[in-house]
Amino acid sequence: MFQILDVAVLLQQLNIAPEAVHDTIEAGGWSGCVWPGHPEWDEHETCIQIRSLALHYFTVRHPTVAPERYETVAQILASQGCPQGGIAHLDTDPLVDQALLWLWALAGGPAPQDTTAPVALPGSDPAAFTVAALAILEALLFTGNTAAQQLAITFLQAHTDTLAQRALELVDAIIRRDTQGHVEAGVACADCGTQELEMWYTGQTWGDTLCEVCYEARIAQGQAQPGAL
């Protein structure tokens, strides 16, 4: 149900500086990976290729993030090429569930169908959808929900088909659910403990919610970059 990305396009998007993938894998101590040019590259399943490229892709683009986040997004993307099925091998993690929900919503909530038939997608262009989905997942896991929402809405509003309209409704439902959850639960700073914040910085880098003072303190200490949360 969640294998909705064009695998060939995904591999192409992730395959930046393929000669450097080996170095990233070795430096990160990632096991079970291969790299372009490896004698067994073509013998490995597509999901392994995608995971290996994704680990490099996001390490280069977000070098200060905890390694666990690279593994999470790499697994999500690898699920698109997994012969055992989309989510069979994914870790149980609320962030994984959230990312899969976003993919499902972005596609308009595709129903199970004949696997030999093309999957219906907003805009009817699997390549464009895959490029947009990759950018939205990156925003969701490394920048924050707001950035992901803006990218999703921009992509979907560019199309007028029924499925795109349905996807907009689903994305809007996610946004309203998340917003309501923040309001009902109240917002506290993870560093100083200040309760009922009226303004805060929230993102996926650490999974923390910070008040403005504590966020600026992390920046001053070199633990964050402006816009990272």
For each residue, the residues with C-beta under 8 A, 3 or more apart:
1: 86 104 110 112
2: 79 80 86 87 100 103 104
3: 79 80 81 82 85 86
4: 80 103 107 110 119 121 129 133
5: 9 10 77 80 126 129 130 133 134
6: 9 10 126 127 129 130
7: 10 11 46 50 80 81
8: 11 12
9: 5 6 12 13 126 127 130 131
10: 5 6 7 13 14 50 77 80 81 130 134
11: 7 8 14 15 46 49 50 53
12: 8 9 15
13: 9 10 130 131 134
14: 10 11 50 53 54 56 57 77 134
15: 11 12 18 36 53
16: 56 57 60
17: 20 21 56 60
18: 15 21 35 36 37 53
19: 22 36 37
20: 17 23 24 56 60
21: 17 18 24 25 35 36 52 53 56
22: 19 25 26 35 37 38
23: 20 26 27
24: 20 21 27 28 30 55 56 59 60
25: 21 22 28 30 33 35 52 55 56
26: 22 23 29
27: 23 24
28: 24 25 55 59 67 70
29: 26
30: 24 25 33 52 55
31:
32: 48 51
33: 25 30 48 51 52 55
34: 38 40 41 44 48 49 52
35: 18 21 22 25 38 41 52 56
36: 15 18 19 21 41
37: 18 19 22 41
38: 22 34 35 41
39:
40: 34 43 44
41: 34 35 36 37 38 44 49
42:
43: 40
44: 34 40 41 48 49
45: 48 49 81 82 83
46: 7 11 49 50 81 82 83
47: 50 51 78 79 80 81 82 83 89
48: 32 33 34 44 45 51 52 78
49: 11 34 41 44 45 46 52 53 81
50: 7 10 11 14 46 47 53 54 74 77 78 80 81
51: 32 33 47 48 54 55 74 75 77 78
52: 21 25 30 33 34 35 48 49 55 56
53: 11 14 15 18 21 49 50 56 57
54: 14 50 51 57 58 70 73 74 77 78
55: 24 25 28 30 33 51 52 58 59 70 71 74
56: 14 16 17 20 21 24 25 35 52 53 59 60
57: 14 16 53 54 60 61
58: 54 55 61 62 65 69 70 73 74 138 142
59: 24 28 55 56 62 63 70
60: 16 17 20 24 56 57 63
61: 57 58 138 142
62: 58 59 65 69 70 142
63: 59 60
64: 225 228
65: 58 62 69 70 142 205
66: 69 205 206
67: 28 70 71
68: 71 72
69: 58 62 65 66 72 73 141 142 204 205
70: 28 54 55 58 59 62 65 67 73 74
71: 55 67 68 74 75
72: 68 69 75 76 91 93 95 96 99 141
73: 54 58 69 70 76 77 99 137 138 141 142
74: 50 51 54 55 58 70 71 77 78
75: 51 71 72 78 79 89 90 91 96
76: 72 73 79 90 96 99 100 103 137
77: 5 10 14 50 51 54 73 74 80 134 137
78: 47 48 50 51 54 74 75 81 82 89
79: 2 3 47 75 76 82 86 87 89 90
80: 2 3 4 5 7 10 47 50 77 86
81: 3 7 10 45 46 47 49 50 78
82: 3 45 46 47 78 79 85 86 88 89
83: 45 46 47
84: 88 89
85: 3 82 88
86: 1 2 3 79 80 82
87: 2 79 90 100
88: 82 84 85
89: 47 75 78 79 82 84
90: 75 76 79 87 93 96 100
91: 72 75 96
92: 96
93: 72 90 96 97
94: 97 98
95: 72 98 99 141 204 207
96: 72 75 76 90 91 92 93 99 100
97: 93 94 100 101
98: 94 95 101 102 140
99: 72 73 76 95 96 102 103 137 140 141
100: 2 76 87 90 96 97 103 104
101: 97 98 104 105 174
102: 98 99 105 106 136 137 140 148 152 171 174
103: 2 4 76 99 100 106 107 133 137
104: 1 2 100 101 107 109 110 170
105: 101 102 108 109 152 167 170 171 173 174
106: 102 103 122 129 132 133 136 152 155 156 167 170 171
107: 4 103 104 110 119 121 122 129 163 167
108: 105 120 121 122 163 164 166 167 170
109: 104 105 166 167 170
110: 1 4 104 107 113 119 120 121
111:
112: 1
113: 110 117 119
114: 117
115:
116:
117: 113 114
118: 126
119: 4 107 110 113 126
120: 108 110 124 163
121: 4 107 108 110 124 125 126 129 163
122: 106 107 108 129 155 156 159 161 163 164 167
123: 128 129 155 158 159 161 164
124: 120 121 161
125: 121 128 129
126: 5 6 9 118 119 121 129 130
127: 6 9 130 131
128: 123 125 131 132
129: 4 5 6 106 107 121 122 123 125 126 132 133
130: 5 6 9 10 13 126 127 133 134
131: 9 13 127 128 134 135
132: 106 128 129 135 136 151 152 155
133: 4 5 103 106 129 130 136 137
134: 5 10 13 14 77 130 131 137 138
135: 131 132 138 139 151
136: 102 106 132 133 139 140 148 151 152 155
137: 73 76 77 99 102 103 133 134 140 141 148
138: 58 61 73 134 135 141 142 143
139: 135 136 142 143 144 147 148 151
140: 98 99 102 136 137 143 144 145 147 148 204
141: 69 72 73 95 99 137 138 204
142: 58 61 62 65 69 73 138 139 203 204 205
143: 138 139 140 147 148 203 204 227 228
144: 139 140 147 148 202 203 204 229
145: 140 148 149 175 178 202 204
146: 149 150
147: 139 140 143 144 150 151
148: 102 136 137 139 140 143 144 145 151 152
149: 145 146 152 153 171 175
150: 146 147 153 154
151: 132 135 136 139 147 148 154 155
152: 102 105 106 132 136 148 149 155 156 171
153: 149 150 156 157 168 171
154: 150 151 157 158
155: 106 122 123 132 136 151 152 158 159
156: 106 122 152 153 159 164 167 168 171
157: 153 154 164 168
158: 123 154 155
159: 122 123 155 156 164
160: 164 165
161: 122 123 124 164 165
162: 165 166
163: 107 108 120 121 122 166 167
164: 108 122 123 156 157 159 160 161 167 168
165: 160 161 162 168 169
166: 108 109 162 163 169 170
167: 105 106 107 108 109 122 156 163 164 170 171
168: 153 156 157 164 165 171 172
169: 165 166 172 173
170: 104 105 106 108 109 166 167 173 174
171: 102 105 106 149 152 153 156 167 168 174 175
172: 168 169 175 176
173: 105 169 170 176 177
174: 101 102 105 170 171 177 178
175: 145 149 171 172 178 179
176: 172 173 179 180
177: 173 174 180 181
178: 145 174 175 181 182
179: 175 176 182 183
180: 176 177 183 184
181: 177 178 184 185
182: 178 179 185 187
183: 179 180
184: 180 181
185: 181 182
186: 195 196
187: 182 196 197 200 202 209
188: 193 194 195 196 197 209
189: 192 193 194 197 200 209 210 211 214
190: 206 208 209 210 214
191: 208 210 211 214 217 218
192: 189 211 213 214
193: 188 189
194: 188 189 197 211
195: 186 188
196: 186 187 188
197: 187 188 189 194 200 209 211
198:
199: 211 212
200: 187 189 197 209 210 211 212
201: 209 210 211 212 215 229
202: 144 145 187 208 209 210 229
203: 142 143 144 206 208 228 229
204: 69 95 140 141 142 143 144 145 207
205: 65 66 69 142 208 224 228 229
206: 66 190 203 229
207: 95 204
208: 190 191 202 203 205 229
209: 187 188 189 190 197 200 201 202
210: 189 190 191 200 201 202 214 215 218 229
211: 189 191 192 194 197 199 200 201 214 215
212: 199 200 201 215 216
213: 192 216 217
214: 189 190 191 192 210 211 217 218
215: 201 210 211 212 218 219 224 229
216: 212 213 219 220
217: 191 213 214 220 221
218: 191 210 214 215 221 223 224
219: 215 216 222 223 224 225 226
220: 216 217
221: 217 218
222: 219
223: 218 219
224: 205 215 218 219 228 229
225: 64 219 228
226: 219
227: 143
228: 64 143 203 205 224 225
229: 144 201 202 203 205 206 208 210 215 224
